[in-house]
Amino acid sequence: MTPSPITYTNPILPGFYPDPSITRAGDDFYLVCSSFEYFPGVPIFHSQDLIHWTQIGHVLDRVSQLDTRKSKSSGGIFAPTIRYHEGTFYMITTEIHGKGNFYVTATDPAGPWSDPIIIPYGGIDPSLMFDEDGKVYVTTQQGADYDSHAIQYEIDIATGAALSEPVVIWTGDGGPWTEGPHLYKINGMYYIMSASGGTAKEHREIIGRSSSPYGPFERLEQPILTHRGTDSPIQYLGHADLIEDRNGDWWAVFLGVRLVDSKYTVLGRETFLAPVTWNEDGWPMIDNNEDIVGVDMKVPRVPGQSPKPALSGRYDFEDDVLPFAMTFLRNPAEASWSLNERPGWLSLRGQSKGLSDIGQVAFIGRRQQHTSAEWSTLLDFNPTVDGEEAGLCARLDEHAHYEVGLVQKDGHRVIAAQLTIDGITRVEAEVPITAERIYLKIQAELTEYTLLFSLDGQEWNKLSTAAAYPLSPQAVKGNGFTGVLIGLYATGHGKVAEVPAHFDWFDYRS
């Protein structure tokens, strides 16, 4: 009897989880993504079926590993690669305007991970390959735009020291931004795979092969993955990584976006999964404008079974650690947050920096993973100094964010709805209030956000509705690599707040 096909839904990691990389240890798969300015850095996930992923921690969870205190949005950590070799896990990545290229190690992927081991060469997107003869290669991007290419050199994996000079091994297909390179050895041949075309509508994945790790590489003329020039609801496909399961089946994880009106998405670049087929000429193929990668996928089999994670629900802050899905905006300032100051509540003490500033901001949030959803919280806050503020925020970056919160203004408290678009903040509504406890809510629909408050949690008052597009990376001047996070914030607007804001819970409903 032929087994029934397995169905699954893309993306496998919805929301701002770009630049996926994957490795396998026995029956277990582990996946990491870029985190940019957010801290802890590099979320790590576990699965046995490749479809359902549970976050087990972050790779970079202390300041000795990652310091993003001065990172601009879309700075910080770029494009990690994860590999497993002889009982040890390796994660290699780039800290822009910081350490540069480095890797960390762990015997347990849930951590702790080592302090960084710095490596000497390359621009961004480094990858590791452990060859059968014991050599370890770093393959990494270098150059910019049409001059982007991949260099490669051998390292001592114990120290990070280079054992050879870097050599240019891959110049791509003539398009800009040849990046995210990975070297594999498969059936005795070396394959070099990379993205090309930039991370928007021309994004694609290309591949070459050689009998030598340094090439020369024969390039397959066509991309092995792209949706450029199509009307598919999933676009920008690329930045892929390959993995073989225990059944001998091959898979690819890669980034893509689900555009609204073919124009924008507030969710950012998400992680997708597709099977890989090998053609008769020995090339791996995923989807070259063939409509293989879709939202609804059907495959003959998957390698195991994993529980389906809950993407929505309530965090009640009863534990002494934050849920893994919640993240800080940059490294938090000392004493800026606590789960113990008021047990059962999250306490945030506003810092001198606010949501429009670069620096240590009191903000804890989680990625928006649905275009239609709502987030709410109960805030207990008794400010006594003008400028002190706390509330609920939808954040893309320091130039684009919407918030509803309680503000001390001219000696009085107000509930305010504020919109920051293209770096300009305007107050949409203010309501005088005497209560210290208020309920706050942000509702998202496909094309807009609504900011609301309530005094009893039952009857809600709308303060403002704003378009979603200004919070999309497509609205960013220059490069916007992140997606929207919804979170809790506090600020003293120029100085540390005298009193903390307390949040009883944080609720996410899709």
Number of C-alpha atoms within 10 A of each C-alpha: 3 5 7 10 11 11 13 15 15 19 26 19 24 22 26 26 27 29 26 27 30 26 22 21 15 9 12 16 20 25 26 26 28 27 27 26 28 26 27 26 29 26 22 26 21 22 22 20 18 25 23 18 21 19 18 17 21 25 25 26 19 16 14 10 19 23 23 27 20 17 23 17 21 21 21 27 31 28 25 29 29 26 21 22 12 8 9 13 21 22 25 24 26 26 23 19 13 15 18 19 26 21 25 20 23 18 15 11 23 16 17 17 22 16 17 20 18 17 21 13 21 21 20 25 26 32 27 27 19 19 14 9 6 7 13 17 24 25 29 31 27 21 16 13 15 17 14 21 25 29 24 26 21 21 20 14 19 8 10 17 14 17 14 12 11 18 13 16 19 27 21 27 20 12 18 20 24 31 31 29 32 27 26 20 18 10 7 11 14 20 23 26 27 29 28 29 23 19 22 16 16 18 26 29 29 26 27 20 24 17 14 13 21 19 16 13 19 14 18 13 10 14 23 20 28 28 26 19 10 13 11 16 14 23 26 24 28 31 33 29 26 19 18 14 21 13 9 9 14 17 22 23 25 25 29 29 27 24 17 15 10 12 11 20 26 31 26 29 29 26 26 28 26 24 22 20 15 11 9 7 6 12 15 20 19 23 21 17 17 12 13 16 25 16 15 11 16 16 12 11 14 19 19 14 12 15 12 11 10 7 14 15 12 13 17 17 20 15 13 12 10 16 15 15 15 16 24 21 28 28 25 23 15 8 10 19 21 19 19 15 13 12 14 17 23 27 29 27 27 30 27 19 19 22 25 17 15 17 21 24 27 28 29 25 22 20 22 27 24 18 21 15 17 20 23 24 25 24 26 21 25 22 24 16 17 16 18 30 30 32 31 32 30 27 28 26 29 17 20 24 24 28 29 30 27 33 30 21 17 10 12 14 23 20 25 25 28 21 24 21 19 16 13 10 15 12 13 15 16 17 12 14 14 10 13 13 17 21 22 27 28 25 20 23 14 16 16 16 23 21 28 24 27 16 16 11 14 9 9 15 13 14 18 20 18 16 13 20 19 23 30 23 25 19 18 17 9 8 13 17 22 29 26 26 25 27 25 28 29 35 27 27 18 13 14 17 24 14 17 27 26 27 28 18 17 24 15 21 14 15
